[in-house]
Amino acid sequence: MERIPVYVFTGFLESGKTSFIREILSDPNFTEDEISLLIQCEEGIEEFDEDELKQYRTVLEVIDDPKRLTPNVLKRLEQKCRPDRILIELNGMWSLETAVNAFPARWELCQIVTTVDAGTFALYSQNLGPMMFEHISTADLVVFNRCTDELKQMLYDKSINAMNPRATIYLDDVDGNSEDYARHLPLPFDIDADVIDIGAEDYGLWYLDATSEPEKYRGKTVRFLAQVYNGSNVPAGSFVPGRFGMVCCAEDISFLGFVCRYPAAGQLKMRDWVRVTASITVEELPEYRGEGPVLHAIEVVPAEKPADDLVYFNR
């Protein structure tokens, strides 16, 4: 069965979704000669031009009621348009999970793009925190639009990548310039040291960096403070040393760790604090849904709980 690639664009009203989609459709490397089905679930100030869409071999269909976002409705649109690809401009107040679960059998989710108005980010995070977190934490690409220098600094101070360390994040200013978020974040530890000592307060920053750029740590040796997780879903002869981190708000505290191979893992107790020294390889594991750092313990010794056991991702 031939699959149809689907690209989903999320974000609140006036976050720049429509403009971003128009840029993508105008890119000849994306459009080529295929037929695109564009499903619009939200109409903002920016509108699509029908003549422009025809030029890009794109068919526009509108679904303005979440109750109509069903497998049967989507299947009928597929049969009507016979597209080579599908783009969905999702209403920012609709559930992404519900939308994806409505995909017909041939539809394959390829990328989730989230656009955010940098000027309203703080306000929306305060009033619509869980929704904002879902938009960013599920995305493969996050674009903050309309950034001033002050707003860029605010986004760096908040360590936005803590919400989704695997996502590519760009900060776009009003002049159309784009800045790669990850390239402007200095690390508080020496990546070239024989043993990279990760301070208790810096664990979250190391986790983010190692998750987003695992190759940087291939062959390196690290030492850090962590808690033990050795549940039934951890591979035999391994445990997961990690820390609890607050990535958005108090409701979004998650355990952040990497698989660590250690013959004596069975002797460790859940939630005990340990200091781990380990070398790193990069491997593809189901737990990572792709490639990620795998630790190989050199030494695991008991340790004292730090003054603050939560990670806040502050630099």
DRENDO-318580 format. One record per residue (C-alpha): residue number from 0; residue in three letters; z, x, y. Coordinates in nm, 2 decimals, m for minus. Each point is the difference from the previous one (the first is absolute). Layout:
+-----+-----+--------+--------+--------+
|   n | res |     pz |     px |     py |
+-----+-----+--------+--------+--------+
| NUM | ALA |      Z |      X |      Y |
...
+-----+-----+--------+--------+--------+
***
This chain:
+-----+-----+--------+--------+--------+
|   n | res |     pz |     px |     py |
+-----+-----+--------+--------+--------+
|   0 | MET |   0.00 |   0.00 |   0.00 |
|   1 | GLU |  m0.11 |   0.15 |   0.33 |
|   2 | ARG |   0.28 |   0.02 |   0.25 |
|   3 | ILE |  m0.03 |  m0.10 |   0.37 |
|   4 | PRO |   0.20 |   0.23 |   0.23 |
|   5 | VAL |   0.23 |  m0.17 |   0.25 |
|   6 | TYR |   0.14 |   0.13 |   0.32 |
|   7 | VAL |   0.30 |  m0.18 |   0.16 |
|   8 | PHE |   0.09 |   0.03 |   0.36 |
|   9 | THR |   0.35 |  m0.10 |   0.10 |
|  10 | GLY |   0.20 |   0.00 |   0.33 |
|  11 | PHE |   0.13 |  m0.25 |   0.25 |
|  12 | LEU |  m0.22 |  m0.19 |   0.25 |
|  13 | GLU |  m0.17 |   0.22 |   0.25 |
|  14 | SER |   0.09 |   0.32 |  m0.19 |
|  15 | GLY |  m0.36 |   0.11 |   0.00 |
|  16 | LYS |  m0.12 |  m0.12 |  m0.35 |
|  17 | THR |  m0.33 |  m0.15 |   0.13 |
|  18 | SER |  m0.09 |   0.30 |   0.20 |
|  19 | PHE |   0.07 |   0.23 |  m0.29 |
|  20 | ILE |  m0.21 |  m0.20 |  m0.24 |
|  21 | ARG |  m0.29 |   0.00 |   0.25 |
|  22 | GLU |   0.02 |   0.38 |   0.02 |
|  23 | ILE |  m0.01 |   0.02 |  m0.38 |
|  24 | LEU |  m0.30 |  m0.23 |  m0.04 |
|  25 | SER |  m0.19 |   0.19 |   0.26 |
|  26 | ASP |   0.04 |   0.32 |  m0.20 |
|  27 | PRO |  m0.32 |   0.06 |  m0.19 |
|  28 | ASN |   0.19 |   0.20 |  m0.26 |
|  29 | PHE |   0.20 |  m0.31 |  m0.08 |
|  30 | THR |  m0.26 |  m0.28 |   0.04 |
|  31 | GLU |  m0.32 |   0.16 |  m0.15 |
|  32 | ASP |  m0.21 |  m0.29 |  m0.15 |
|  33 | GLU |   0.27 |  m0.20 |  m0.17 |
|  34 | ILE |   0.11 |  m0.35 |   0.08 |
|  35 | SER |   0.35 |  m0.04 |   0.13 |
|  36 | LEU |   0.21 |  m0.32 |  m0.01 |
|  37 | LEU |   0.25 |  m0.01 |   0.29 |
|  38 | ILE |   0.28 |  m0.25 |  m0.04 |
|  39 | GLN |   0.18 |  m0.07 |   0.32 |
|  40 | CYS |   0.34 |  m0.16 |  m0.02 |
|  41 | GLU |   0.10 |   0.04 |   0.37 |
|  42 | GLU |  m0.19 |  m0.03 |   0.32 |
|  43 | GLY |   0.12 |   0.20 |   0.30 |
|  44 | ILE |  m0.15 |   0.08 |   0.34 |
|  45 | GLU |  m0.25 |   0.25 |  m0.15 |
|  46 | GLU |  m0.28 |  m0.19 |  m0.18 |
|  47 | PHE |  m0.27 |   0.10 |  m0.24 |
|  48 | ASP |  m0.36 |  m0.02 |   0.13 |
|  49 | GLU |  m0.22 |  m0.19 |  m0.26 |
|  50 | ASP |  m0.31 |   0.20 |   0.10 |
|  51 | GLU |   0.19 |   0.32 |  m0.04 |
|  52 | LEU |   0.13 |  m0.11 |  m0.34 |
|  53 | LYS |  m0.36 |  m0.08 |  m0.12 |
|  54 | GLN |  m0.10 |   0.35 |   0.11 |
|  55 | TYR |   0.26 |   0.13 |  m0.24 |
|  56 | ARG |  m0.09 |  m0.24 |  m0.28 |
|  57 | THR |   0.34 |  m0.16 |   0.03 |
|  58 | VAL |   0.08 |  m0.37 |  m0.07 |
|  59 | LEU |   0.30 |  m0.14 |   0.19 |
|  60 | GLU |   0.22 |  m0.27 |  m0.17 |
|  61 | VAL |   0.31 |  m0.15 |   0.15 |
|  62 | ILE |   0.32 |  m0.10 |  m0.19 |
|  63 | ASP |   0.25 |  m0.12 |   0.26 |
|  64 | ASP |   0.25 |  m0.16 |  m0.24 |
|  65 | PRO |   0.20 |   0.21 |  m0.25 |
|  66 | LYS |  m0.01 |  m0.29 |  m0.24 |
|  67 | ARG |  m0.38 |   0.06 |  m0.03 |
|  68 | LEU |   0.05 |   0.36 |  m0.10 |
|  69 | THR |  m0.03 |  m0.08 |  m0.37 |
|  70 | PRO |  m0.21 |   0.16 |  m0.29 |
|  71 | ASN |  m0.23 |  m0.31 |  m0.01 |
|  72 | VAL |  m0.08 |   0.01 |   0.37 |
|  73 | LEU |  m0.05 |   0.38 |   0.00 |
|  74 | LYS |  m0.22 |  m0.03 |  m0.32 |
|  75 | ARG |  m0.22 |  m0.25 |   0.18 |
|  76 | LEU |  m0.04 |   0.23 |   0.29 |
|  77 | GLU |  m0.10 |   0.28 |  m0.24 |
|  78 | GLN |  m0.26 |  m0.22 |  m0.17 |
|  79 | LYS |  m0.14 |  m0.12 |   0.34 |
|  80 | CYS |  m0.03 |   0.35 |   0.16 |
|  81 | ARG |  m0.04 |   0.23 |  m0.30 |
|  82 | PRO |   0.15 |   0.29 |   0.19 |
|  83 | ASP |   0.01 |   0.37 |  m0.10 |
|  84 | ARG |   0.33 |   0.03 |   0.18 |
|  85 | ILE |   0.26 |  m0.22 |   0.16 |
|  86 | LEU |   0.21 |   0.05 |   0.32 |
|  87 | ILE |   0.30 |  m0.23 |   0.07 |
|  88 | GLU |   0.15 |  m0.02 |   0.34 |
|  89 | LEU |   0.33 |  m0.14 |  m0.11 |
|  90 | ASN |   0.22 |  m0.21 |   0.23 |
|  91 | GLY |   0.30 |   0.22 |   0.09 |
|  92 | MET |   0.24 |  m0.28 |  m0.09 |
|  93 | TRP |  m0.14 |  m0.06 |  m0.35 |
|  94 | SER |   0.13 |   0.17 |  m0.31 |
|  95 | LEU |  m0.21 |   0.29 |  m0.12 |
|  96 | GLU |   0.13 |  m0.03 |  m0.35 |
|  97 | THR |  m0.11 |  m0.37 |  m0.01 |
|  98 | ALA |  m0.34 |   0.09 |   0.13 |
|  99 | VAL |  m0.06 |   0.28 |  m0.26 |
| 100 | ASN |   0.13 |  m0.22 |  m0.28 |
| 101 | ALA |  m0.27 |  m0.25 |   0.10 |
| 102 | PHE |  m0.29 |   0.25 |  m0.06 |
| 103 | PRO |  m0.25 |  m0.11 |  m0.27 |
| 104 | ALA |  m0.03 |   0.21 |  m0.31 |
| 105 | ARG |  m0.29 |   0.22 |   0.13 |
| 106 | TRP |   0.17 |   0.08 |   0.33 |
| 107 | GLU |   0.16 |   0.35 |   0.02 |
| 108 | LEU |   0.23 |   0.10 |   0.28 |
| 109 | CYS |  m0.12 |   0.33 |   0.13 |
| 110 | GLN |   0.18 |   0.05 |   0.33 |
| 111 | ILE |   0.26 |  m0.16 |   0.22 |
| 112 | VAL |  m0.03 |   0.08 |   0.37 |
| 113 | THR |   0.28 |  m0.10 |   0.25 |
| 114 | THR |  m0.05 |   0.00 |   0.37 |
| 115 | VAL |   0.30 |   0.00 |   0.24 |
| 116 | ASP |   0.02 |  m0.05 |   0.38 |
| 117 | ALA |   0.22 |   0.30 |   0.09 |
| 118 | GLY |   0.12 |  m0.19 |   0.31 |
| 119 | THR |   0.15 |  m0.29 |  m0.20 |
| 120 | PHE |   0.11 |   0.20 |  m0.31 |
| 121 | ALA |   0.36 |   0.03 |   0.10 |
| 122 | LEU |   0.03 |  m0.37 |   0.09 |
| 123 | TYR |  m0.17 |  m0.12 |  m0.31 |
| 124 | SER |   0.21 |   0.23 |  m0.21 |
| 125 | GLN |   0.31 |  m0.15 |   0.15 |
| 126 | ASN |  m0.10 |  m0.36 |  m0.04 |
| 127 | LEU |  m0.23 |   0.01 |  m0.31 |
| 128 | GLY |   0.13 |   0.31 |  m0.17 |
| 129 | PRO |  m0.07 |  m0.10 |  m0.37 |
| 130 | MET |  m0.36 |  m0.10 |   0.09 |
| 131 | MET |  m0.06 |   0.31 |   0.20 |
| 132 | PHE |   0.14 |   0.21 |  m0.29 |
| 133 | GLU |  m0.23 |  m0.17 |  m0.25 |
| 134 | HIS |  m0.31 |   0.06 |   0.22 |
| 135 | ILE |   0.07 |   0.37 |   0.03 |
| 136 | SER |   0.16 |   0.07 |  m0.34 |
| 137 | THR |  m0.29 |  m0.15 |  m0.20 |
| 138 | ALA |  m0.28 |   0.17 |   0.20 |
| 139 | ASP |  m0.22 |   0.29 |  m0.09 |
| 140 | LEU |  m0.09 |   0.05 |   0.36 |
| 141 | VAL |   0.21 |  m0.09 |   0.31 |
| 142 | VAL |  m0.15 |   0.01 |   0.35 |
| 143 | PHE |   0.22 |  m0.03 |   0.31 |
| 144 | ASN |  m0.22 |  m0.12 |   0.29 |
| 145 | ARG |   0.04 |   0.03 |   0.38 |
| 146 | CYS |   0.24 |   0.29 |  m0.02 |
| 147 | THR |   0.13 |   0.17 |   0.31 |
| 148 | ASP |   0.18 |   0.34 |  m0.01 |
| 149 | GLU |   0.33 |  m0.18 |   0.02 |
| 150 | LEU |  m0.09 |  m0.24 |  m0.28 |
| 151 | LYS |  m0.12 |   0.29 |  m0.22 |
| 152 | GLN |   0.34 |   0.18 |   0.05 |
| 153 | MET |   0.18 |  m0.32 |  m0.09 |
| 154 | LEU |  m0.20 |  m0.02 |  m0.32 |
| 155 | TYR |   0.08 |   0.36 |  m0.09 |
| 156 | ASP |   0.37 |  m0.05 |   0.08 |
| 157 | LYS |   0.01 |  m0.30 |  m0.24 |
| 158 | SER |  m0.16 |   0.20 |  m0.28 |
| 159 | ILE |  m0.25 |  m0.28 |  m0.08 |
| 160 | ASN |  m0.13 |   0.18 |  m0.31 |
| 161 | ALA |   0.34 |  m0.07 |  m0.16 |
| 162 | MET |  m0.12 |  m0.36 |  m0.04 |
| 163 | ASN |  m0.29 |   0.12 |  m0.21 |
| 164 | PRO |  m0.03 |   0.37 |  m0.08 |
| 165 | ARG |  m0.33 |  m0.04 |  m0.19 |
| 166 | ALA |  m0.19 |  m0.17 |   0.29 |
| 167 | THR |  m0.22 |   0.18 |   0.24 |
| 168 | ILE |   0.12 |  m0.08 |   0.35 |
| 169 | TYR |  m0.20 |   0.04 |   0.32 |
| 170 | LEU |   0.11 |  m0.05 |   0.36 |
| 171 | ASP |  m0.29 |  m0.12 |   0.22 |
| 172 | ASP |   0.02 |   0.01 |   0.38 |
| 173 | VAL |  m0.16 |  m0.22 |   0.26 |
| 174 | ASP |  m0.29 |   0.25 |   0.04 |
| 175 | GLY |  m0.10 |  m0.01 |  m0.36 |
| 176 | ASN |   0.16 |   0.33 |  m0.10 |
| 177 | SER |   0.16 |   0.01 |  m0.34 |
| 178 | GLU |   0.30 |   0.21 |  m0.11 |
| 179 | ASP |   0.10 |   0.07 |  m0.36 |
| 180 | TYR |   0.37 |  m0.09 |  m0.02 |
| 181 | ALA |   0.08 |   0.25 |  m0.28 |
| 182 | ARG |  m0.14 |   0.30 |   0.18 |
| 183 | HIS |   0.25 |  m0.03 |   0.28 |
| 184 | LEU |   0.32 |   0.01 |  m0.20 |
| 185 | PRO |   0.18 |   0.34 |  m0.02 |
| 186 | LEU |   0.21 |   0.06 |  m0.31 |
| 187 | PRO |   0.37 |   0.10 |   0.04 |
| 188 | PHE |  m0.01 |   0.24 |  m0.30 |
| 189 | ASP |  m0.20 |   0.31 |  m0.09 |
| 190 | ILE |  m0.28 |  m0.09 |  m0.23 |
| 191 | ASP |  m0.08 |   0.37 |  m0.07 |
| 192 | ALA |   0.35 |   0.10 |  m0.12 |
| 193 | ASP |   0.05 |   0.12 |  m0.35 |
| 194 | VAL |   0.23 |  m0.30 |  m0.05 |
| 195 | ILE |  m0.05 |  m0.28 |   0.25 |
| 196 | ASP |   0.35 |  m0.12 |   0.09 |
| 197 | ILE |  m0.01 |  m0.37 |   0.09 |
| 198 | GLY |   0.30 |  m0.09 |   0.22 |
| 199 | ALA |   0.18 |  m0.32 |  m0.09 |
| 200 | GLU |  m0.12 |  m0.16 |   0.32 |
| 201 | ASP |  m0.36 |   0.11 |  m0.06 |
| 202 | TYR |  m0.05 |  m0.14 |  m0.35 |
| 203 | GLY |  m0.20 |  m0.30 |   0.13 |
| 204 | LEU |  m0.24 |   0.22 |   0.20 |
| 205 | TRP |  m0.06 |   0.21 |  m0.30 |
| 206 | TYR |  m0.06 |  m0.30 |  m0.22 |
| 207 | LEU |  m0.26 |  m0.14 |   0.25 |
| 208 | ASP |  m0.18 |   0.33 |   0.03 |
| 209 | ALA |   0.00 |   0.07 |  m0.38 |
| 210 | THR |  m0.12 |  m0.35 |  m0.07 |
| 211 | SER |  m0.29 |   0.01 |   0.26 |
| 212 | GLU |  m0.10 |   0.36 |  m0.07 |
| 213 | PRO |   0.11 |   0.09 |  m0.36 |
| 214 | GLU |  m0.24 |   0.30 |  m0.02 |
| 215 | LYS |   0.20 |   0.17 |   0.28 |
| 216 | TYR |   0.29 |   0.03 |  m0.25 |
| 217 | ARG |  m0.19 |   0.10 |  m0.31 |
| 218 | GLY |   0.17 |   0.32 |  m0.14 |
| 219 | LYS |   0.29 |  m0.02 |   0.25 |
| 220 | THR |   0.37 |   0.00 |  m0.08 |
| 221 | VAL |   0.24 |  m0.24 |   0.18 |
| 222 | ARG |   0.37 |  m0.05 |   0.02 |
| 223 | PHE |   0.15 |  m0.33 |   0.12 |
| 224 | LEU |   0.29 |  m0.24 |  m0.04 |
| 225 | ALA |  m0.07 |  m0.33 |  m0.18 |
| 226 | GLN |   0.14 |  m0.28 |  m0.21 |
| 227 | VAL |  m0.09 |  m0.05 |  m0.37 |
| 228 | TYR |  m0.22 |  m0.28 |  m0.12 |
| 229 | ASN |  m0.06 |  m0.01 |  m0.37 |
| 230 | GLY |  m0.08 |  m0.36 |  m0.09 |
| 231 | SER |  m0.20 |  m0.12 |  m0.30 |
| 232 | ASN |  m0.33 |   0.03 |   0.19 |
| 233 | VAL |   0.04 |   0.38 |   0.05 |
| 234 | PRO |  m0.20 |   0.22 |  m0.25 |
| 235 | ALA |   0.21 |   0.16 |  m0.28 |
| 236 | GLY |   0.13 |   0.35 |   0.09 |
| 237 | SER |  m0.02 |  m0.09 |   0.37 |
| 238 | PHE |   0.20 |  m0.16 |   0.28 |
| 239 | VAL |  m0.07 |  m0.09 |   0.36 |
| 240 | PRO |   0.20 |   0.18 |   0.27 |
| 241 | GLY |  m0.02 |  m0.19 |   0.33 |
| 242 | ARG |   0.16 |  m0.15 |   0.30 |
| 243 | PHE |   0.02 |  m0.35 |   0.14 |
| 244 | GLY |  m0.19 |  m0.04 |   0.32 |
| 245 | MET |  m0.02 |  m0.27 |   0.27 |
| 246 | VAL |  m0.38 |  m0.02 |   0.06 |
| 247 | CYS |  m0.01 |  m0.29 |   0.24 |
| 248 | CYS |   0.33 |  m0.20 |   0.02 |
| 249 | ALA |   0.31 |  m0.06 |  m0.20 |
| 250 | GLU |  m0.19 |  m0.24 |  m0.23 |
| 251 | ASP |  m0.24 |   0.28 |  m0.10 |
| 252 | ILE |   0.21 |   0.27 |  m0.15 |
| 253 | SER |  m0.18 |   0.17 |  m0.28 |
| 254 | PHE |   0.07 |   0.28 |  m0.25 |
| 255 | LEU |  m0.23 |   0.29 |   0.07 |
| 256 | GLY |  m0.05 |   0.27 |  m0.26 |
| 257 | PHE |  m0.23 |   0.19 |  m0.23 |
| 258 | VAL |  m0.01 |   0.04 |  m0.38 |
| 259 | CYS |   0.19 |   0.31 |  m0.11 |
| 260 | ARG |  m0.04 |   0.15 |  m0.34 |
| 261 | TYR |   0.33 |   0.12 |  m0.13 |
| 262 | PRO |   0.10 |   0.04 |  m0.37 |
| 263 | ALA |   0.36 |  m0.09 |   0.07 |
| 264 | ALA |  m0.09 |  m0.31 |   0.20 |
| 265 | GLY |   0.18 |  m0.22 |  m0.26 |
| 266 | GLN |   0.33 |   0.16 |   0.10 |
| 267 | LEU |  m0.02 |  m0.11 |   0.36 |
| 268 | LYS |   0.17 |  m0.32 |   0.13 |
| 269 | MET |  m0.17 |  m0.26 |   0.21 |
| 270 | ARG |   0.07 |   0.04 |   0.37 |
| 271 | ASP |   0.18 |   0.33 |  m0.04 |
| 272 | TRP |  m0.07 |   0.25 |   0.29 |
| 273 | VAL |  m0.17 |   0.33 |  m0.11 |
| 274 | ARG |  m0.16 |   0.30 |   0.17 |
| 275 | VAL |  m0.34 |   0.05 |  m0.16 |
| 276 | THR |  m0.21 |   0.32 |   0.00 |
| 277 | ALA |  m0.34 |  m0.06 |  m0.14 |
| 278 | SER |  m0.36 |   0.13 |   0.00 |
| 279 | ILE |  m0.28 |  m0.25 |   0.07 |
| 280 | THR |  m0.33 |  m0.09 |  m0.16 |
| 281 | VAL |  m0.24 |  m0.27 |   0.10 |
| 282 | GLU |  m0.08 |  m0.25 |  m0.28 |
| 283 | GLU |  m0.13 |  m0.35 |  m0.04 |
| 284 | LEU |   0.26 |  m0.24 |  m0.12 |
| 285 | PRO |   0.01 |  m0.38 |  m0.04 |
| 286 | GLU |   0.32 |   0.00 |   0.20 |
| 287 | TYR |  m0.19 |   0.14 |   0.30 |
| 288 | ARG |  m0.32 |  m0.21 |  m0.05 |
| 289 | GLY |  m0.18 |   0.33 |   0.04 |
| 290 | GLU |   0.08 |   0.36 |   0.06 |
| 291 | GLY |   0.34 |   0.11 |   0.13 |
| 292 | PRO |   0.26 |   0.28 |  m0.01 |
| 293 | VAL |   0.17 |   0.05 |  m0.34 |
| 294 | LEU |   0.32 |   0.21 |   0.01 |
| 295 | HIS |   0.10 |   0.24 |  m0.27 |
| 296 | ALA |   0.37 |   0.07 |   0.02 |
| 297 | ILE |   0.12 |   0.36 |   0.02 |
| 298 | GLU |   0.36 |  m0.10 |   0.07 |
| 299 | VAL |   0.19 |  m0.33 |   0.03 |
| 300 | VAL |   0.36 |   0.03 |   0.11 |
| 301 | PRO |   0.26 |  m0.26 |   0.12 |
| 302 | ALA |   0.03 |  m0.05 |   0.37 |
| 303 | GLU |   0.20 |  m0.18 |   0.26 |
| 304 | LYS |  m0.12 |  m0.32 |   0.16 |
| 305 | PRO |  m0.13 |   0.07 |   0.36 |
| 306 | ALA |   0.17 |  m0.15 |   0.30 |
| 307 | ASP |  m0.28 |  m0.25 |   0.03 |
| 308 | ASP |  m0.16 |  m0.10 |  m0.33 |
| 309 | LEU |  m0.30 |  m0.18 |   0.16 |
| 310 | VAL |  m0.32 |   0.16 |   0.12 |
| 311 | TYR |  m0.13 |  m0.11 |   0.34 |
| 312 | PHE |  m0.31 |   0.22 |   0.04 |
| 313 | ASN |   0.10 |   0.13 |   0.34 |
| 314 | ARG |  m0.13 |   0.34 |   0.11 |
+-----+-----+--------+--------+--------+
***
